[in-house]
Amino acid sequence: MDHLIKALKQYMGVWQLKQLGILHKQQQAWHWSGTVDENGEYQVHPPFDTTPTPKVTQWVDQAIHRNLSIQLSDDRTQLLYRSVMEENCWLWFCAEHPFKDADQWIEQHSASVNLLASSLLDLSEKSDQSLFVQSILDNSPNLISIRDRNGQLLLVNQAFREWVHSGKELIGHSLFEVFPPDIAQRLHTQDMKVFNLDAPYSCDETVKNRDGDQRTFLTLKFPVTQTLHQSAVCTIATDISERSEYERKVQESEASLRVIIENLPTAIMILDTATGRFEEVNRGAEILFGLSRLQLCKMGPSDVSTETQPGGQRSEDAAHYQLGKAINGETPVFEWTHLHISGRQVPCEVRLVRLPGSGGTRVMGIIIDISERKAAEQALRNEQSRLNYLAHHDTLTQMPNRLLLMDRLKQATLRSQREQLQLAVFMLDLDGFKDINDSLGHNIGDMVLKEIANRIQQLLRASDTAARLGGDEFVVLIENLEGEEEALVVAKKLLHTLSQPMTLDGHPVQVSASIGIALYPTRNSKEDYLLDYADMAMYQAKKAGKNRYYLYDQE
């Protein structure tokens, strides 16, 4: 623009240039206009910012059929020149002269001024392009600005103006007038990086305007060259505050989750099934196996498992089966025996979950050491077994008690009916046991009962049952007998064995037994009354003189 003004001044001589521009007659608005101050500096007005005054409109109207309009006053002459560029559009300039020789000037310089008009027309076309670009920039949500080396704003878009909440024109103002000092200094320092490197520069930056509104921007800065060959920096800032806040929360959540996972007593292991190796483990896994993270990440499932699993299946085959279920979208939960570095077997509960991404080949294992649970379960089973044993056995002799005897008797009668074989019930009552208790005490009496129980059990087969009903009464159940004679043989053996002398705690002791026998099945015998039958027979043996047996006879 400066060189055009100089040329125009040269042509005008003593004429003083005041205004020049391009006017659209129909729209009554400037395409481009400006004024010249007292120092000869030309100031361009923003496009479409100025409506022509009535005087200018009058001048243009008067110049429709001629190139010049001259207005005379007492002390000066005003000259309006126009050159038709296109329909209803003229280039014009206004000059003042203290004399009245305008015609002479026009005759001398008309051709030169027309040449100048052509140059200004080219500038107008560039101005139209600038308007088009400015319209695009103003409709961008990004904050766009161009700044020179001093931080002076050369161009801003609407989004930039709105965010800095400036009610005044920003062009020509410094960053330090727009932003707080610390923010402005930081922005200017980043601008200088672009100037010094002469290369694009991008970064995330948090910026606060003078109203305290703080935003995070993804900023791209790159060098540009203006028409006067002055370098500048163009900045395009995208508001990523919401995304940045979301990412911050996600990062915090991930960090918190990692801390939680790392400190869980449960072992967490991520397996890449494509390679068959663990790619990530937590501290819980290191403790479970007694191995470091680095060591575990060189291993696979079979390296930290026993050779076979509780079901007897090879660990490698069982792992392949369970991993296949997980990859297919299932969440298998199963028990597994792992192996500690010390060789100790560790029973575990494993849950497998397929992780998203990576082609669905990554599976997370959540492994819980259930050693204590298994031990507690075993202890509970042992206790239940012990209680069950106590409920069905005599605490002194460890022989089956009446409850267990009745169950076995019921099962024996069913087998006898099914297999057509005979069974016998022997009721034994010790002779002279009360005298031993009274004379030697209950401790010796208990020893006698234990010895009698031991002698009875040594005579019997594994399929037979010997029980203590209480006091000095015992019952023997013999199955699979061929007949009555076989039962009597057993009775004789019992009498002989039980009558043998014994020495207990230095005391010689000898007892005998009276035995009642009931056979099943016999004519009119009922299984529910077998013990009663044997008991009645035993009393008959007592009456007959003790140390003998008696076979129950319904007659």
C-alpha positions as CSV (number, residue, x, y, z in Angstrom):
1,M,0.0,0.0,0.0
2,D,2.8,2.4,0.8
3,H,4.2,2.3,-2.7
4,L,0.8,3.0,-4.2
5,I,0.4,6.0,-1.9
6,K,3.8,7.3,-2.9
7,A,3.0,6.9,-6.6
8,L,-0.3,8.7,-6.2
9,K,1.3,11.6,-4.3
10,Q,3.9,11.9,-7.1
11,Y,1.1,12.2,-9.7
12,M,-0.9,14.6,-7.6
13,G,1.9,17.1,-7.1
14,V,0.5,19.8,-4.8
15,W,-2.8,18.0,-4.4
16,Q,-3.2,16.5,-0.9
17,L,-4.5,12.9,-1.0
18,K,-7.2,12.4,1.7
19,Q,-9.1,9.2,0.8
20,L,-9.0,6.3,-1.6
21,G,-10.9,3.0,-2.0
22,I,-13.3,0.9,-3.9
23,L,-17.0,1.6,-3.6
24,H,-20.0,-0.5,-4.6
25,K,-22.6,1.9,-5.7
26,Q,-25.7,-0.4,-5.5
27,Q,-24.8,-1.8,-2.0
28,Q,-23.7,1.7,-0.8
29,A,-20.7,0.0,1.0
30,W,-17.0,-0.1,0.7
31,H,-15.3,-3.1,-0.8
32,W,-12.1,-1.6,0.6
33,S,-11.3,1.9,1.8
34,G,-8.8,3.9,3.8
35,T,-7.7,7.4,4.8
36,V,-4.4,9.2,4.8
37,D,-3.4,11.1,8.0
38,E,-1.3,14.3,8.3
39,N,1.9,12.3,8.2
40,G,1.0,10.6,5.0
41,E,0.3,7.2,6.6
42,Y,-2.5,5.2,5.1
43,Q,-4.9,3.4,7.4
44,V,-7.0,0.6,5.9
45,H,-10.5,0.2,7.3
46,P,-11.9,-3.3,8.0
47,P,-13.9,-4.5,4.9
48,F,-17.5,-3.6,4.9
49,D,-16.9,-1.6,8.1
50,T,-17.7,1.8,6.7
51,T,-20.8,3.2,4.9
52,P,-20.0,6.0,2.5
53,T,-21.1,9.5,3.6
54,P,-23.8,11.4,1.7
55,K,-21.1,13.6,0.3
56,V,-19.1,10.7,-1.1
57,T,-22.3,9.2,-2.5
58,Q,-23.1,12.6,-4.2
59,W,-19.6,12.7,-5.7
60,V,-20.0,9.3,-7.2
61,D,-23.4,10.1,-8.6
62,Q,-22.0,13.2,-10.2
63,A,-19.1,11.2,-11.7
64,I,-21.3,8.5,-13.4
65,H,-20.8,10.2,-16.8
66,R,-17.3,11.6,-16.3
67,N,-14.2,10.6,-14.5
68,L,-13.9,13.6,-12.2
69,S,-16.1,15.6,-9.9
70,I,-14.7,18.9,-8.6
71,Q,-16.2,20.7,-5.6
72,L,-15.2,24.4,-5.1
73,S,-15.1,26.2,-1.7
74,D,-13.7,29.4,-0.5
75,D,-10.2,28.2,0.3
76,R,-9.8,24.8,-1.5
77,T,-10.8,22.6,-4.3
78,Q,-11.9,19.0,-3.6
79,L,-11.4,16.5,-6.4
80,L,-13.1,13.1,-6.8
81,Y,-11.7,10.7,-9.3
82,R,-13.4,7.5,-10.3
83,S,-12.5,4.7,-12.7
84,V,-15.1,2.1,-13.6
85,M,-13.9,-1.4,-12.7
86,E,-17.1,-3.3,-13.3
87,E,-20.8,-2.5,-13.3
88,N,-21.8,-0.3,-10.3
89,C,-18.3,-0.5,-8.9
90,W,-15.7,2.3,-9.0
91,L,-12.2,2.9,-7.8
92,W,-12.0,6.4,-6.4
93,F,-9.8,8.8,-4.5
94,C,-10.3,12.2,-3.0
95,A,-7.7,15.0,-2.9
96,E,-7.7,18.6,-1.9
97,H,-5.9,21.6,-3.6
98,P,-5.7,25.2,-2.3
99,F,-6.0,26.5,-5.8
100,K,-8.3,26.2,-8.7
101,D,-6.2,24.4,-11.3
102,A,-7.7,21.0,-11.2
103,D,-8.4,20.8,-14.9
104,Q,-4.7,21.4,-15.7
105,W,-3.7,18.6,-13.3
106,I,-6.2,16.2,-14.7
107,E,-5.1,16.8,-18.3
108,Q,-1.5,16.2,-17.4
109,H,-1.9,13.1,-15.2
110,S,-5.1,11.4,-16.3
111,A,-3.2,8.4,-17.9
112,S,-1.0,7.9,-14.9
113,V,-4.0,8.0,-12.5
114,N,-5.8,5.4,-14.6
115,L,-2.7,3.2,-14.4
116,L,-2.8,3.6,-10.6
117,A,-6.5,2.7,-10.6
118,S,-5.6,-0.6,-12.3
119,S,-3.1,-1.4,-9.5
120,L,-5.7,-0.6,-6.9
121,L,-8.1,-2.9,-8.6
122,D,-5.7,-5.8,-8.3
123,L,-5.4,-5.0,-4.6
124,S,-9.2,-5.0,-4.3
125,E,-9.3,-8.5,-5.8
126,K,-6.8,-9.7,-3.2
127,S,-8.9,-8.0,-0.5
128,D,-12.0,-10.0,-1.7
129,Q,-9.9,-13.2,-1.3
130,S,-9.0,-12.1,2.2
131,L,-12.6,-11.6,3.0
132,F,-13.4,-15.2,1.8
133,V,-10.6,-16.6,4.0
134,Q,-11.6,-14.5,7.0
135,S,-15.1,-15.8,6.7
136,I,-13.8,-19.4,6.8
137,L,-11.6,-18.6,9.8
138,D,-14.5,-16.9,11.7
139,N,-16.6,-20.1,11.3
140,S,-13.9,-22.3,12.8
141,P,-14.4,-23.4,16.4
142,N,-10.6,-23.3,16.8
143,L,-8.9,-20.2,18.2
144,I,-6.8,-18.9,15.3
145,S,-4.3,-16.0,15.5
146,I,-1.3,-14.7,13.7
147,R,1.4,-12.9,15.8
148,D,4.7,-11.2,14.9
149,R,8.0,-11.4,16.8
150,N,6.9,-8.8,19.3
151,G,3.7,-10.7,20.1
152,Q,1.5,-8.2,18.3
153,L,-1.7,-9.7,16.9
154,L,-1.9,-9.4,13.1
155,L,-5.0,-11.6,12.6
156,V,-7.6,-13.3,14.9
157,N,-10.8,-15.2,14.2
158,Q,-14.2,-14.9,15.9
159,A,-13.6,-17.8,18.3
160,F,-10.4,-16.1,19.5
161,R,-12.1,-12.8,20.1
162,E,-15.0,-14.5,21.9
163,W,-12.8,-16.5,24.3
164,V,-10.6,-13.5,25.3
165,H,-13.9,-11.6,25.9
166,S,-12.6,-8.6,24.2
167,G,-15.1,-5.9,23.3
168,K,-12.4,-3.9,21.4
169,E,-10.4,-4.5,18.2
170,L,-7.5,-6.9,18.9
171,I,-5.5,-6.3,15.7
172,G,-2.4,-4.4,16.5
173,H,-2.5,-5.2,20.2
174,S,0.1,-7.3,22.1
175,L,-0.4,-10.7,23.8
176,F,0.5,-8.9,27.0
177,E,-2.5,-6.7,26.6
178,V,-4.8,-9.7,26.1
179,F,-3.6,-12.3,28.5
180,P,-2.3,-12.3,32.1
181,P,1.4,-11.5,32.2
182,D,2.6,-15.1,33.0
183,I,0.4,-16.6,30.4
184,A,1.4,-14.0,27.8
185,Q,5.1,-14.6,28.5
186,R,4.7,-18.4,28.1
187,L,2.9,-18.0,24.8
188,H,5.4,-15.6,23.5
189,T,8.3,-17.9,24.5
190,Q,6.6,-20.7,22.5
191,D,6.2,-18.3,19.5
192,M,9.9,-17.6,19.6
193,K,10.7,-21.3,19.4
194,V,8.9,-21.4,16.1
195,F,10.7,-18.3,14.9
196,N,14.1,-19.7,15.9
197,L,13.5,-23.2,14.5
198,D,11.5,-22.0,11.5
199,A,9.5,-25.2,11.8
200,P,6.0,-26.2,13.1
201,Y,5.6,-26.8,16.8
202,S,2.7,-28.5,18.6
203,C,1.9,-28.9,22.3
204,D,-0.8,-29.2,24.9
205,E,-1.0,-26.0,26.8
206,T,-3.3,-24.7,29.6
207,V,-4.2,-21.0,29.1
208,K,-6.2,-18.7,31.3
209,N,-7.8,-15.5,30.0
210,R,-8.1,-12.3,32.0
211,D,-11.6,-13.4,33.2
212,G,-10.0,-16.4,34.9
213,D,-11.5,-18.9,32.4
214,Q,-8.9,-21.7,32.1
215,R,-8.9,-24.1,29.2
216,T,-6.5,-26.7,27.8
217,F,-5.7,-26.5,24.1
218,L,-4.0,-28.7,21.6
219,T,-2.0,-26.0,19.9
220,L,-0.3,-26.1,16.5
221,K,2.2,-23.2,15.7
222,F,3.9,-22.7,12.4
223,P,5.8,-19.9,10.7
224,V,4.1,-17.8,8.0
225,T,5.5,-15.0,5.7
226,Q,3.5,-11.9,5.0
227,T,3.4,-9.8,1.8
228,L,5.9,-7.4,3.1
229,H,8.2,-10.3,3.8
230,Q,7.8,-10.0,7.5
231,S,7.8,-13.4,9.4
232,A,5.0,-14.3,11.8
233,V,3.6,-17.2,13.7
234,C,0.1,-18.7,13.0
235,T,-1.4,-20.4,16.0
236,I,-4.4,-22.8,15.8
237,A,-5.6,-23.9,19.2
238,T,-8.2,-26.6,19.6
239,D,-10.1,-26.6,22.9
240,I,-9.5,-30.1,24.5
241,S,-10.5,-29.2,28.0
242,E,-13.3,-31.8,28.2
243,R,-11.1,-34.4,26.6
244,S,-8.2,-33.5,28.7
245,E,-10.3,-33.7,31.9
246,Y,-11.7,-37.1,30.7
247,E,-8.2,-38.4,30.0
248,R,-7.0,-37.1,33.3
249,K,-9.8,-39.0,35.1
250,V,-9.2,-42.1,33.0
251,Q,-5.5,-41.9,33.9
252,E,-6.2,-41.4,37.5
253,S,-8.7,-44.3,37.4
254,E,-6.1,-46.5,35.6
255,A,-3.5,-45.6,38.1
256,S,-5.8,-46.3,41.0
257,L,-6.8,-49.6,39.5
258,R,-3.2,-50.6,39.0
259,V,-2.4,-49.8,42.6
260,I,-5.4,-51.8,43.7
261,I,-4.5,-54.8,41.5
262,E,-0.8,-54.6,42.5
263,N,-1.7,-54.8,46.2
264,L,-4.4,-57.4,46.0
265,P,-3.6,-60.6,47.8
266,T,-5.1,-62.4,44.8
267,A,-2.7,-63.3,42.0
268,I,-3.6,-61.6,38.7
269,M,-1.9,-62.9,35.6
270,I,-2.4,-61.9,31.9
271,L,-1.6,-64.6,29.4
272,D,-1.0,-64.1,25.7
273,T,-2.4,-67.4,24.3
274,A,-0.7,-66.7,21.0
275,T,2.8,-67.0,22.6
276,G,1.8,-69.2,25.6
277,R,3.6,-66.8,27.9
278,F,2.5,-64.5,30.7
279,E,2.9,-60.9,29.7
280,E,1.9,-59.2,33.0
281,V,1.6,-60.3,36.6
282,N,1.0,-58.6,39.9
283,R,2.7,-58.8,43.3
284,G,0.2,-61.4,44.4
285,A,1.4,-63.8,41.7
286,E,5.0,-63.2,42.8
287,I,4.1,-64.2,46.3
288,L,2.0,-67.2,45.2
289,F,4.8,-68.8,43.2
290,G,7.8,-67.4,44.9
291,L,9.1,-66.0,41.6
292,S,9.9,-62.5,40.3
293,R,7.8,-60.7,37.7
294,L,10.6,-61.1,35.2
295,Q,10.8,-64.9,35.8
296,L,7.1,-65.4,35.5
297,C,6.9,-63.4,32.3
298,K,9.1,-66.0,30.7
299,M,6.8,-68.9,31.7
300,G,3.4,-70.4,30.8
301,P,0.7,-72.1,32.8
302,S,2.3,-75.6,32.7
303,D,5.5,-74.2,34.1
304,V,3.8,-73.2,37.4
305,S,1.5,-76.2,37.7
306,T,1.8,-79.8,38.9
307,E,2.1,-82.4,36.2
308,T,-1.4,-83.6,36.7
309,Q,-4.5,-82.0,38.2
310,P,-6.8,-83.5,40.9
311,G,-9.0,-85.1,38.3
312,G,-6.0,-87.0,36.9
313,Q,-5.8,-85.0,33.6
314,R,-2.5,-83.7,32.5
315,S,-2.1,-80.0,33.3
316,E,-1.2,-79.0,29.8
317,D,-4.3,-80.6,28.4
318,A,-6.5,-79.2,31.1
319,A,-5.1,-75.7,30.6
320,H,-5.7,-75.9,26.9
321,Y,-9.3,-76.9,27.5
322,Q,-10.0,-74.1,30.0
323,L,-8.3,-71.4,27.9
324,G,-10.3,-72.4,24.9
325,K,-13.5,-71.8,26.9
326,A,-12.3,-68.4,27.9
327,I,-11.3,-67.4,24.3
328,N,-14.8,-68.4,23.2
329,G,-16.3,-65.9,25.6
330,E,-17.0,-68.1,28.6
331,T,-15.8,-67.3,32.1
332,P,-14.7,-70.7,33.5
333,V,-14.1,-71.1,37.2
334,F,-12.3,-74.2,38.4
335,E,-9.9,-75.6,40.9
336,W,-6.2,-76.0,40.0
337,T,-3.1,-77.2,41.7
338,H,-0.2,-74.8,41.2
339,L,3.4,-75.3,42.2
340,H,5.4,-73.1,44.4
341,I,9.2,-72.7,43.7
342,S,9.8,-74.7,46.8
343,G,8.0,-77.7,45.4
344,R,5.0,-77.1,47.6
345,Q,1.6,-77.8,45.9
346,V,-0.8,-74.9,46.2
347,P,-4.5,-75.6,45.7
348,C,-6.1,-72.6,43.9
349,E,-9.4,-71.4,42.5
350,V,-9.0,-69.9,39.0
351,R,-11.3,-67.6,37.1
352,L,-10.4,-66.9,33.4
353,V,-11.7,-63.8,31.6
354,R,-10.9,-62.9,27.9
355,L,-9.6,-59.3,27.6
356,P,-10.7,-57.1,24.7
357,G,-8.4,-56.2,21.9
358,S,-5.3,-58.0,20.6
359,G,-7.4,-60.3,18.5
360,G,-9.0,-61.9,21.6
361,T,-5.8,-63.8,22.4
362,R,-5.2,-62.2,25.8
363,V,-6.7,-63.9,28.9
364,M,-6.6,-62.7,32.4
365,G,-6.4,-65.3,35.2
366,I,-7.6,-64.4,38.7
367,I,-6.0,-66.9,41.0
368,I,-7.0,-67.4,44.7
369,D,-4.9,-69.5,47.0
370,I,-7.5,-71.8,48.7
371,S,-5.0,-73.7,50.8
372,E,-6.6,-72.4,54.0
373,R,-10.1,-73.1,52.7
374,K,-9.1,-76.6,51.7
375,A,-7.5,-77.2,55.1
376,A,-10.7,-75.8,56.8
377,E,-12.8,-78.1,54.6
378,Q,-10.7,-81.1,55.5
379,A,-10.8,-80.2,59.2
380,L,-14.6,-79.9,58.9
381,R,-14.8,-83.2,57.2
382,N,-12.6,-84.8,59.9
383,E,-14.7,-83.3,62.6
384,Q,-17.9,-84.5,61.0
385,S,-16.3,-87.9,60.6
386,R,-15.2,-87.8,64.2
387,L,-18.7,-86.8,65.4
388,N,-20.2,-89.4,63.2
389,Y,-17.8,-92.0,64.6
390,L,-18.7,-91.0,68.2
391,A,-22.4,-91.1,67.4
392,H,-22.0,-94.7,66.1
393,H,-19.3,-96.1,68.3
394,D,-18.7,-96.9,72.0
395,T,-16.2,-94.4,73.4
396,L,-14.5,-96.9,75.7
397,T,-14.0,-99.9,73.4
398,Q,-14.3,-98.1,70.0
399,M,-16.8,-100.9,69.0
400,P,-20.0,-100.1,67.1
401,N,-22.8,-98.9,69.5
402,R,-26.5,-99.8,69.4
403,L,-27.2,-97.2,66.7
404,L,-24.7,-98.6,64.2
405,L,-25.5,-102.2,65.2
406,M,-29.2,-101.6,64.3
407,D,-28.3,-100.2,60.9
408,R,-26.0,-103.1,60.1
409,L,-28.6,-105.6,61.4
410,K,-31.2,-104.1,59.1
411,Q,-28.8,-104.3,56.1
412,A,-27.8,-107.9,57.0
413,T,-31.5,-109.1,57.2
414,L,-32.1,-107.6,53.7
415,R,-29.1,-109.4,52.3
416,S,-30.2,-112.6,54.0
417,Q,-33.6,-112.4,52.4
418,R,-32.1,-111.6,49.0
419,E,-29.3,-114.2,49.1
420,Q,-31.2,-116.9,51.0
421,L,-28.4,-117.2,53.6
422,Q,-28.8,-117.4,57.4
423,L,-27.4,-115.0,60.0
424,A,-27.0,-115.2,63.7
425,V,-27.2,-112.7,66.5
426,F,-25.2,-113.5,69.7
427,M,-26.0,-111.6,72.9
428,L,-23.1,-111.8,75.4
429,D,-23.3,-110.8,79.1
430,L,-20.1,-111.2,81.2
431,D,-20.3,-113.4,84.3
432,G,-18.8,-111.9,87.5
433,F,-18.0,-108.5,86.1
434,K,-19.9,-106.6,88.8
435,D,-17.6,-108.3,91.5
436,I,-14.5,-107.1,89.6
437,N,-15.8,-103.5,89.5
438,D,-16.7,-103.6,93.2
439,S,-13.4,-105.2,94.3
440,L,-10.8,-103.7,91.9
441,G,-12.5,-100.5,90.9
442,H,-13.8,-99.1,87.7
443,N,-10.4,-98.5,86.1
444,I,-9.8,-102.3,86.1
445,G,-13.3,-102.8,85.1
446,D,-12.8,-100.6,82.0
447,M,-9.6,-102.6,81.2
448,V,-11.6,-105.8,81.4
449,L,-14.2,-104.5,78.9
450,K,-11.5,-103.4,76.5
451,E,-9.7,-106.7,76.6
452,I,-13.0,-108.6,76.1
453,A,-13.8,-106.3,73.1
454,N,-10.4,-107.0,71.6
455,R,-10.7,-110.8,72.1
456,I,-14.2,-110.8,70.4
457,Q,-12.9,-108.8,67.4
458,Q,-10.0,-111.1,66.9
459,L,-12.3,-114.0,66.5
460,L,-14.5,-112.4,63.8
461,R,-14.2,-111.9,60.1
462,A,-14.0,-108.5,58.5
463,S,-17.6,-108.8,57.3
464,D,-18.9,-109.6,60.9
465,T,-20.0,-107.0,63.4
466,A,-19.2,-106.9,67.2
467,A,-20.9,-104.1,69.2
468,R,-21.2,-103.0,72.8
469,L,-24.7,-102.1,74.0
470,G,-23.5,-100.7,77.3
471,G,-22.3,-102.0,80.7
472,D,-21.0,-105.6,80.2
473,E,-23.3,-106.5,77.3
474,F,-21.9,-107.2,73.8
475,V,-23.6,-108.3,70.6
476,V,-22.0,-110.2,67.7
477,L,-23.6,-110.3,64.2
478,I,-22.5,-113.2,61.9
479,E,-23.7,-113.3,58.3
480,N,-23.6,-116.0,55.6
481,L,-24.0,-119.0,57.8
482,E,-24.7,-122.4,56.3
483,G,-26.9,-123.4,59.2
484,E,-27.4,-123.7,63.0
485,E,-24.2,-125.9,63.5
486,E,-21.9,-123.1,62.2
487,A,-23.5,-120.6,64.7
488,L,-22.9,-123.0,67.6
489,V,-19.2,-123.4,66.6
490,V,-18.8,-119.6,66.8
491,A,-20.5,-119.6,70.2
492,K,-18.1,-122.3,71.6
493,K,-15.1,-120.3,70.3
494,L,-16.4,-117.2,72.1
495,L,-16.9,-119.0,75.4
496,H,-13.4,-120.5,75.2
497,T,-11.7,-117.2,74.3
498,L,-13.5,-115.0,76.8
499,S,-12.9,-117.3,79.8
500,Q,-9.2,-117.2,79.5
501,P,-7.5,-115.5,82.5
502,M,-5.9,-112.1,82.1
503,T,-3.6,-109.8,84.1
504,L,-4.5,-106.2,84.3
505,D,-2.4,-103.6,86.1
506,G,-0.8,-106.5,88.1
507,H,-4.2,-108.0,89.0
508,P,-5.1,-111.5,87.8
509,V,-8.6,-111.4,86.5
510,Q,-10.9,-114.0,84.9
511,V,-14.4,-113.7,83.6
512,S,-16.8,-115.8,81.6
513,A,-19.9,-115.1,79.4
514,S,-23.5,-116.2,79.0
515,I,-24.5,-116.2,75.4
516,G,-28.0,-116.1,73.8
517,I,-28.3,-117.0,70.1
518,A,-31.1,-115.9,67.7
519,L,-31.1,-117.2,64.1
520,Y,-32.7,-115.6,61.0
521,P,-34.6,-116.5,59.1
522,T,-36.4,-119.2,61.0
523,R,-40.1,-120.2,61.2
524,N,-42.1,-117.2,62.6
525,S,-38.9,-115.1,63.3
526,K,-39.1,-111.4,62.8
527,E,-36.1,-109.2,62.1
528,D,-37.2,-106.4,64.4
529,Y,-37.2,-108.8,67.4
530,L,-33.8,-110.6,66.8
531,L,-32.1,-108.7,69.6
532,D,-35.0,-109.5,71.9
533,Y,-34.8,-113.2,71.0
534,A,-31.1,-113.3,71.6
535,D,-31.5,-111.4,74.9
536,M,-34.1,-113.9,76.1
537,A,-31.9,-116.8,75.2
538,M,-29.0,-115.2,77.1
539,Y,-31.0,-115.1,80.3
540,Q,-31.8,-118.8,79.8
541,A,-28.1,-119.4,79.7
542,K,-27.6,-117.4,82.9
543,K,-30.3,-119.5,84.6
544,A,-28.7,-122.7,83.4
545,G,-25.4,-121.9,85.3
546,K,-23.6,-119.2,83.2
547,N,-20.5,-119.7,81.0
548,R,-22.7,-121.4,78.4
549,Y,-24.8,-120.6,75.3
550,Y,-28.5,-121.0,74.6
551,L,-30.2,-121.1,71.2
552,Y,-33.5,-119.2,71.1
553,D,-36.4,-121.5,70.4
554,Q,-39.9,-120.1,70.0
555,E,-41.4,-123.3,71.4
